[in-house]
């Protein structure tokens, strides 16, 4: 995931957690809120309850890799936080990425291919 798409500031994380909407899933918690830019920013979090640093970093890498698949189709103008949960460490990657896609679609955070094609041609 490109660094320009990352949510970095502590104040941004706090704003999204305070004002955003959340959906819990066994593998992760998805929290999202609109932002004032035309870009989508993503923050990935893994708490100490997941385990040691190796496990936390693995969980974050897996979440970043799964969101990377949908990065080009994300609806612009949102800040998204993904909080890793313990079952994510043992989940198959295909199941994790499909679960993430379903969560993003449920909240209209990912555009369909039809929408993505027309949004690119309307700017030309």
N, C-alpha and C positions, 0 to 999 in steps of 0.2 A: 504494500500500500504506500502510495506516495506521501511524503511528509506534509505536503500542502493540504492533504485531505484529513490530517489528524487533528483531533481536538487536543489542545495542549495545556491551556491555562486552567488553573484550579478554579478560578472564578467562572469559567465556562462550564466546567463539570458541575459546580454547585448550582448554576442557573438552570441547566438542563434537568438536574435531579429535582430541583424545587418546582419548576414550572412545567416540566415535561409529563408526558403520558408513559406509562410503563406496562409491559407485558412480560409475565414470568413464563419461563419454559424450563423443563428439567435440565437442559444444557446451559442456559444463559438467561439473563434478564435483559430485555431490550427497553431502553428509555430513549425517547425522542422529543424534541422541541423545535419549533421553527427558529431560524436565525435570520439576520438581516442581510446576509450575503446571498449570492446566486450559486454558492457552492455548498456541497454537503460535507460536513466534518464528522469524523468518527473517532471515538475514544474507546479503548479496550482496557478493562480493569480486571484484575485477579487478586482477591484478598488473601490474607494469610491463612484463612480457613481451608484453602485448597491444598496447602502443604508447603513444602520448602520452595526455595527460589527456582529450582529446576522445574518443578511441577507448575508453578505460577507462570513462568516464562513459556513453557510448552503450551499451556492453555491459551495464553495471549497470542502465540504464533498461530495456533489452530484457528482461533477466531478471526485473526487478520487474514489468513489464507482463505477462509470461507467467505468473508465479506468481499474479498478481492474479485471473486467471480461475478459479483453483482454491482461492482463499483461504477461501471460505465452506464448502468441502467437506473441508478438511484435517482429519485426525485430531487431536484436541486432545492436548496434553501432550508435544509434541516441539519440539526446537530444530533448525532446518535451516539449513545453510550451502550456498550455491550459488557455486561458483567458476567464473568465466567462462574459456572457452578461445578461442583465435584464430578458429576456424571460425564461431563464433557471430556475429561481426561481419558476415559475408556471407550468413548463412543466412536463408531466408524465415521470416517470423514464424510462419506456420502450422506449419511443420515444427519450429521451435523449441518452440512451445507443446505440440505433440503429443508431442515427445520428452520434455519435462518431465512431461507427464501420464503417459506410460508408465513413466518412472522412479519417479514418486511411487506409482503403482499397484503396481509390482513390489515395493515395500517396505511396502505397506499404509499409506501416509501420507495417502491421500485416501480418503474414505468414498464409497461408492456413493450415488446419490440415495435409494435405499430406506433405507439406514442413516441418512442425514442426516435424513430425514423422521421416522423413528421415534425418533431421539435427541432431537429437538425436542419431540415429543409426550409422551415419557416423563417429561420434566421438569415438565410442567404439572400 
